[in-house]
Amino acid sequence: MADFQKAKKRVSISTGESVRIMRELQELSQNELAKLAGIPQSTISAIENDRVNLGVERAKSLARALKCHPAVLVFPGWEVESDNAA
């Protein structure tokens, strides 16, 4: 098993792009997500276009609405340096 190579990161996405991707995967409009999360649609648009920072409380609200962990939205490009980090 020593013949494998670690996967290389091919695409870098922003926090806003991760929100948009999660929303689109669940076939939600910005208006639908806004209602589910209790966040104005204009704010969701601004987050998705990286004009507004996501922030902890918004991340929690959006994560609940999108049924995912907040880290999925906040750290979309997170790479673990070592599998043995303990």
C-alpha positions in Angstrom: 0.0 0.0 0.0 3.0 2.3 -0.1 2.5 3.0 -3.8 -0.4 5.5 -3.4 -0.1 9.2 -3.6 -2.0 11.6 -1.4 -4.7 13.4 -3.3 -3.8 16.9 -4.4 -6.1 19.9 -4.0 -7.4 20.8 -7.4 -9.9 23.6 -6.7 -9.9 26.3 -4.0 -13.3 27.6 -2.9 -14.4 30.4 -0.7 -16.7 30.3 2.2 -19.4 32.0 0.1 -19.0 29.4 -2.7 -19.3 26.6 -0.1 -22.7 28.1 1.0 -23.9 28.4 -2.6 -22.8 24.8 -3.4 -24.5 23.3 -0.4 -27.7 25.4 -1.2 -27.7 24.3 -4.8 -27.1 20.6 -3.9 -30.2 20.7 -1.9 -32.1 22.5 -4.7 -32.9 25.5 -2.6 -33.3 29.0 -3.8 -31.8 31.9 -1.8 -35.3 32.8 -0.7 -36.0 29.3 0.5 -32.7 29.2 2.4 -33.4 32.6 3.8 -36.7 31.4 5.3 -35.2 28.2 6.7 -32.2 30.0 8.3 -33.9 33.2 9.4 -31.4 35.3 7.5 -32.5 37.9 4.9 -32.1 36.8 1.2 -29.9 39.9 0.5 -27.5 38.8 3.2 -27.3 35.3 1.8 -26.6 36.8 -1.6 -23.8 38.9 -0.1 -22.3 35.9 1.7 -22.4 33.8 -1.5 -20.6 36.6 -3.4 -18.1 37.1 -0.6 -19.2 40.7 0.1 -20.1 39.8 3.7 -18.3 37.6 6.1 -20.2 34.5 7.2 -19.6 34.8 10.9 -20.2 32.2 13.6 -23.9 32.8 14.3 -24.8 32.9 10.6 -22.7 29.8 10.0 -24.7 28.0 12.7 -28.0 29.1 11.3 -27.1 28.2 7.7 -25.6 24.9 8.8 -28.9 24.0 10.6 -30.9 25.0 7.5 -28.6 23.1 5.2 -28.3 20.1 7.5 -24.5 20.1 7.7 -21.8 20.8 10.2 -20.8 24.6 10.4 -17.2 23.6 9.6 -18.3 22.5 6.1 -19.2 26.1 5.4 -16.6 27.9 7.4 -13.5 25.9 6.4 -14.2 24.7 2.9 -10.6 24.3 1.9 -9.3 22.8 5.2 -6.5 20.3 4.7 -5.3 18.0 7.4 -1.5 17.9 7.3 -1.1 14.5 8.9 -3.5 11.6 9.5 -1.7 10.9 12.7 -2.4 14.3 14.3 -3.4 13.5 17.9 
